[in-house]
Amino acid sequence: MQIEIRGLERLSHRERQVVALKETGLGNDAVAHRLGLSPATVATLFNRARGKGYQVVLVISGDPLNVFPADADDDEATEES
């Protein structure tokens, strides 16, 4: 699985770093430690980035969630007939 963040061009370099780490599930303390910032600065940067707007898109290869059976295409064709 990959994460794609759309609208990064509107964010500063530091905001991009914070968004990338926060959107992968890290908390403010972990992001702060990794980037050498205070947790308050991380929160400020994240809120500023959210205000500028961006979208997070998950790109999933294959079917790791097992929601599409192997014969799903055949089922759809049968239902349309």
HELIX and SHEET records of a PDB file:
HELIX    1   1 LEU A    8  ARG A   10  5                                   3    
HELIX    2   2 HIS A   13  LYS A   22  1                                  10    
HELIX    3   3 ASN A   28  LEU A   35  1                                   8    
HELIX    4   4 PRO A   39  LYS A   52  1                                  14    
HELIX    5   5 ALA A   72  GLU A   80  1                                   9    
SHEET    1   A 2 GLN A   2  ARG A   6  0                                        
SHEET    2   A 2 GLN A  55  VAL A  59 -1                                        
END                                                                             
